[in-house]
């Protein structure tokens, strides 16, 4: 298979290829966020045959309302930045399997990535950039009412709750960002914070506290989400007194953190106590030829710009490995 590079001025031509199970790729990248897409650009510019397997382009970036700390943009929406990443990748003749989930990874003479549709692809090296997913509360009613009032992405679902009463669980950056987005359109927003204070950045807390249609419940926790067809109320417990109160709401946004997407590599790659893939300073895992980058790894400070940088580093390390093993 011939892979051509577009090193000149950027354009909007789409040169994407379909992944071929009969090809042994130099590199397969698993994931679709900033780390994955940056790694893809670096691999293609190095001239190695590259495949990209992703459930969705953008990853968590697409769920971010605004980005104000990515160099080159004083302000850009997460969706717009994700689209710019995607457009840049699609200018190369990269092979892509879109809308596919990696369910198992095997390491032998060749690396094999098995997908949820039964297909499998082979590579000489892998870059795992599967990111993280929203953590669940694990309370009655959560699973049953997901998509019917239970939500994990304010930027995606906030418009559905205009003029309604909602609960936001979590007082960190993601929780308060969601509360701010919702307070602009909802009748009332109640923030449920497990700790005795909000842990979001001061600038976010100040912006949130400027709204008059909000309530914050400190040292509280959600015990149950109640509803038949949709969310009707939420039972909330005071962790100090033990009292349980019922709040009539039409929606609940759960923003209590993220869990790494490492199901496909459990038992294969070394994970830390948080379930993240352990990597060294060159994005190497404990398995030769398998690299990892972005929020799924042990690298601290989960930021877009850090994920992108780690993706570039992982790509260069993978290319170096291929050259050395040739």
C-alpha positions as CSV (number, residue, x, y, z in Angstrom):
1,X,0.0,0.0,0.0
2,X,1.4,3.4,-1.0
3,X,1.1,6.3,1.5
4,X,1.7,9.8,0.2
5,X,2.3,12.8,2.3
6,X,0.9,16.3,1.9
7,X,3.8,18.4,3.2
8,X,2.8,21.6,1.4
9,X,0.2,24.2,2.3
10,X,-2.8,22.7,4.0
11,X,-6.0,22.2,2.1
12,X,-9.4,20.5,2.7
13,X,-9.0,17.5,0.5
14,X,-10.0,14.3,2.2
15,X,-7.5,11.5,1.5
16,X,-8.6,9.0,4.0
17,X,-8.4,5.3,3.2
18,X,-10.4,2.4,4.6
19,X,-8.5,0.1,7.0
20,X,-7.6,-3.2,5.4
21,X,-7.3,-6.4,7.4
22,X,-4.8,-7.8,4.9
23,X,-2.3,-5.0,5.6
24,X,0.4,-5.1,8.3
25,X,0.5,-1.5,9.4
26,X,3.6,0.1,10.8
27,X,1.5,1.8,13.5
28,X,-2.1,1.5,14.6
29,X,-3.4,4.2,16.8
30,X,-6.4,3.4,19.0
31,X,-8.4,6.4,20.0
32,X,-9.7,9.6,18.6
33,X,-8.9,12.5,20.9
34,X,-6.1,15.1,20.8
35,X,-3.4,12.5,21.6
36,X,-4.6,10.2,18.9
37,X,-5.0,12.8,16.2
38,X,-1.7,14.5,16.9
39,X,0.1,11.1,16.8
40,X,-1.6,10.4,13.5
41,X,-0.2,13.6,12.0
42,X,3.3,12.9,13.2
43,X,3.2,9.3,12.0
44,X,2.0,10.2,8.5
45,X,4.7,13.0,8.3
46,X,7.3,10.4,9.1
47,X,6.0,8.3,6.2
48,X,5.0,5.2,8.1
49,X,1.9,3.2,7.1
50,X,-0.7,4.2,9.8
51,X,-4.1,3.1,10.8
52,X,-6.5,4.9,13.2
53,X,-9.3,3.1,15.1
54,X,-11.7,5.4,16.8
55,X,-15.3,5.3,18.2
56,X,-15.6,9.1,17.7
57,X,-13.3,11.9,16.6
58,X,-12.5,14.4,19.3
59,X,-13.0,12.2,22.3
60,X,-13.6,14.2,25.5
61,X,-12.6,17.4,23.6
62,X,-16.0,17.3,21.8
63,X,-17.7,17.4,25.2
64,X,-15.8,20.5,26.3
65,X,-17.8,23.7,26.0
66,X,-15.0,26.3,25.6
67,X,-11.2,26.1,25.4
68,X,-9.2,29.2,26.4
69,X,-5.8,27.6,27.2
70,X,-4.8,25.9,23.9
71,X,-2.0,27.9,22.3
72,X,-3.0,29.7,19.1
73,X,-6.7,30.2,20.2
74,X,-7.7,32.7,22.8
75,X,-11.2,31.2,22.6
76,X,-12.5,28.2,20.7
77,X,-15.3,25.7,21.4
78,X,-14.3,22.1,22.0
79,X,-16.2,20.9,19.0
80,X,-14.5,23.4,16.7
81,X,-11.1,22.5,17.9
82,X,-11.8,18.8,17.5
83,X,-13.0,19.5,13.9
84,X,-9.7,21.3,13.2
85,X,-7.8,18.3,14.5
86,X,-9.9,16.0,12.4
87,X,-9.5,18.1,9.2
88,X,-5.8,18.2,9.5
89,X,-5.6,14.4,9.9
90,X,-7.9,13.7,6.9
91,X,-5.5,15.6,4.6
92,X,-3.2,12.5,4.8
93,X,-3.7,9.1,3.2
94,X,-4.3,7.5,6.6
95,X,-6.4,4.4,7.0
96,X,-9.3,4.9,9.4
97,X,-11.9,2.6,11.0
98,X,-14.4,5.1,12.4
99,X,-17.2,4.3,14.8
100,X,-15.4,1.1,15.9
101,X,-14.4,0.1,19.4
102,X,-11.2,-1.9,20.3
103,X,-12.3,-4.7,22.6
104,X,-9.0,-6.7,22.8
105,X,-5.3,-6.2,22.0
106,X,-2.9,-9.1,21.5
107,X,0.9,-8.9,21.6
108,X,2.9,-11.4,19.7
109,X,5.1,-11.4,16.6
110,X,2.6,-8.9,15.4
111,X,0.2,-6.7,17.4
112,X,-3.4,-7.5,16.8
113,X,-6.4,-5.1,17.6
114,X,-9.8,-6.8,17.7
115,X,-12.9,-4.7,17.3
116,X,-16.4,-4.9,18.5
117,X,-17.7,-5.9,15.0
118,X,-15.5,-9.0,14.9
119,X,-12.9,-7.5,12.6
120,X,-9.2,-7.4,13.5
121,X,-6.2,-5.4,12.3
122,X,-2.4,-6.0,12.5
123,X,0.5,-3.7,13.2
124,X,4.2,-3.7,14.0
125,X,3.5,-1.2,16.8
126,X,0.5,0.3,18.7
127,X,-0.3,3.6,20.3
128,X,-3.1,3.4,22.8
129,X,-4.9,6.8,23.3
130,X,-8.3,5.6,24.5
131,X,-8.8,8.4,27.1
132,X,-11.3,8.3,29.9
133,X,-15.1,8.0,30.3
134,X,-17.5,9.5,32.8
135,X,-17.6,7.9,36.2
136,X,-21.0,6.6,37.3
137,X,-22.7,7.2,40.7
138,X,-23.8,3.6,41.0
139,X,-27.2,4.5,42.6
140,X,-30.6,3.1,41.9
141,X,-32.3,4.6,38.8
142,X,-29.1,5.8,37.2
143,X,-28.7,3.2,34.5
144,X,-32.4,2.9,33.9
145,X,-32.9,6.6,33.4
146,X,-29.7,7.4,31.4
147,X,-30.7,9.4,28.4
148,X,-34.1,10.1,30.0
149,X,-33.0,12.8,32.4
150,X,-29.7,11.3,33.6
151,X,-26.8,12.9,31.6
152,X,-23.0,13.1,31.7
153,X,-22.4,16.0,29.2
154,X,-23.9,19.4,29.7
155,X,-22.6,20.7,26.4
156,X,-24.5,17.9,24.7
157,X,-27.7,17.9,26.7
158,X,-28.1,21.2,28.5
159,X,-30.4,22.7,25.8
160,X,-32.9,20.0,26.6
161,X,-33.4,21.3,30.1
162,X,-34.2,25.0,29.4
163,X,-36.7,26.2,31.9
164,X,-36.4,23.0,34.0
165,X,-35.0,22.2,37.4
166,X,-31.8,20.1,37.4
167,X,-29.2,18.7,39.8
168,X,-25.4,18.7,39.0
169,X,-23.4,16.2,41.0
170,X,-19.8,17.3,41.6
171,X,-18.0,20.5,42.6
172,X,-14.9,20.2,40.6
173,X,-14.1,22.0,37.3
174,X,-16.3,19.9,35.1
175,X,-19.2,20.0,37.6
176,X,-19.1,23.8,38.0
177,X,-18.6,24.4,34.3
178,X,-21.8,22.3,33.7
179,X,-23.6,24.2,36.4
180,X,-22.7,27.5,34.8
181,X,-24.0,26.3,31.4
182,X,-27.2,25.0,32.9
183,X,-27.8,28.1,35.1
184,X,-28.0,30.2,31.9
185,X,-31.1,28.4,30.7
186,X,-32.6,26.3,33.5
187,X,-35.2,27.4,36.1
188,X,-32.9,26.3,38.9
189,X,-29.7,24.4,39.4
190,X,-28.7,22.5,42.6
191,X,-25.1,21.5,42.9
192,X,-24.5,18.4,45.1
193,X,-20.9,18.4,46.5
194,X,-19.6,15.5,48.5
195,X,-16.9,17.7,50.2
196,X,-17.4,20.7,52.5
197,X,-16.3,23.1,49.7
198,X,-16.2,23.5,46.0
199,X,-12.9,22.3,44.4
200,X,-13.2,24.0,41.0
201,X,-10.9,26.8,40.0
202,X,-11.6,30.1,41.7
203,X,-12.5,31.8,38.4
204,X,-15.2,29.2,37.8
205,X,-16.6,29.4,41.3
206,X,-16.9,33.2,41.1
207,X,-18.7,32.9,37.8
208,X,-21.1,30.3,39.2
209,X,-21.8,32.2,42.4
210,X,-22.9,35.2,40.3
211,X,-26.1,33.3,39.4
212,X,-29.2,33.7,41.5
213,X,-31.0,30.6,40.4
214,X,-28.6,28.1,42.1
215,X,-28.2,26.2,45.3
216,X,-25.2,24.4,46.6
217,X,-25.5,21.4,49.0
218,X,-22.2,20.8,50.7
219,X,-21.4,17.4,52.2
220,X,-24.3,15.8,50.5
221,X,-24.6,12.7,48.2
222,X,-27.2,11.4,45.8
223,X,-28.8,8.2,47.1
224,X,-31.4,7.4,44.4
225,X,-32.7,8.8,41.1
226,X,-36.5,8.3,40.8
227,X,-38.7,8.3,37.8
228,X,-40.8,6.0,35.5
229,X,-40.3,7.2,31.9
230,X,-38.0,10.2,32.8
231,X,-36.3,11.6,35.9
232,X,-38.9,13.0,38.4
233,X,-36.9,13.5,41.6
234,X,-33.6,12.8,43.3
235,X,-33.1,11.6,46.8
236,X,-30.1,13.4,48.5
237,X,-28.5,12.5,51.8
238,X,-26.9,15.0,54.2
239,X,-23.6,13.3,55.1
240,X,-23.4,15.1,58.4
241,X,-26.9,14.6,59.8
242,X,-27.9,11.5,57.8
243,X,-31.2,13.2,56.7
244,X,-32.5,12.3,53.3
245,X,-34.5,14.9,51.3
246,X,-36.4,14.5,48.0
247,X,-35.8,17.1,45.3
248,X,-38.3,17.3,42.4
249,X,-36.2,17.8,39.3
250,X,-36.3,16.9,35.6
251,X,-32.7,16.2,35.1
252,X,-29.4,15.2,36.8
253,X,-25.9,15.8,35.4
254,X,-23.2,13.6,36.8
255,X,-19.8,15.2,36.9
256,X,-17.8,13.2,39.4
257,X,-14.7,12.4,37.4
258,X,-13.5,10.0,34.8
259,X,-12.3,6.4,34.6
260,X,-9.6,5.3,32.1
261,X,-10.7,3.2,29.2
262,X,-8.3,0.3,29.6
263,X,-10.6,-2.7,29.2
264,X,-8.9,-3.8,26.0
265,X,-5.4,-3.8,27.6
266,X,-6.1,-5.2,31.1
267,X,-3.9,-8.2,31.7
268,X,-1.5,-7.0,28.9
269,X,-0.2,-3.6,30.0
270,X,0.9,-2.5,33.4
271,X,-1.6,-0.2,35.1
272,X,-1.2,2.1,38.1
273,X,-3.5,2.2,41.2
274,X,-5.9,4.5,39.3
275,X,-6.2,2.0,36.4
276,X,-4.1,4.2,34.1
277,X,-1.5,2.8,31.7
278,X,2.0,3.3,33.1
279,X,4.4,4.9,30.7
280,X,7.9,6.3,30.8
281,X,9.1,9.6,29.5
282,X,9.0,8.3,26.0
283,X,5.5,7.0,26.2
284,X,6.7,3.4,26.3
285,X,4.6,0.8,28.2
286,X,5.9,-2.4,29.7
287,X,5.5,-4.1,26.3
288,X,8.0,-3.4,23.6
289,X,6.3,-1.8,20.6
290,X,3.2,-0.7,22.5
291,X,3.1,3.0,23.4
292,X,0.4,5.0,25.1
293,X,-0.5,8.7,25.4
294,X,-3.1,11.1,26.7
295,X,-5.5,10.9,29.6
296,X,-5.5,7.1,29.7
297,X,-1.9,7.1,30.9
298,X,-0.1,7.8,34.2
299,X,1.1,11.2,33.0
300,X,-0.2,13.9,35.4
301,X,-2.3,17.0,34.5
302,X,-5.0,15.9,32.1
303,X,-5.0,18.8,29.7
304,X,-5.7,19.1,25.9
305,X,-2.3,20.6,25.2
306,X,-0.5,17.9,27.3
307,X,-2.4,15.1,25.6
308,X,-1.4,16.5,22.2
309,X,2.2,16.8,23.2
310,X,2.2,13.2,24.5
311,X,0.6,12.0,21.3
312,X,3.5,13.6,19.3
313,X,6.0,12.0,21.6
314,X,4.4,8.6,21.3
315,X,4.4,8.8,17.5
316,X,8.1,9.7,17.4
317,X,8.8,6.8,19.8
318,X,6.8,4.4,17.7
319,X,8.6,5.5,14.5
320,X,12.0,5.1,16.2
321,X,11.0,1.6,17.3
322,X,10.0,0.6,13.8
323,X,13.2,1.9,12.4
324,X,15.2,0.1,15.0
325,X,13.4,-3.2,14.5
326,X,13.5,-3.1,10.7
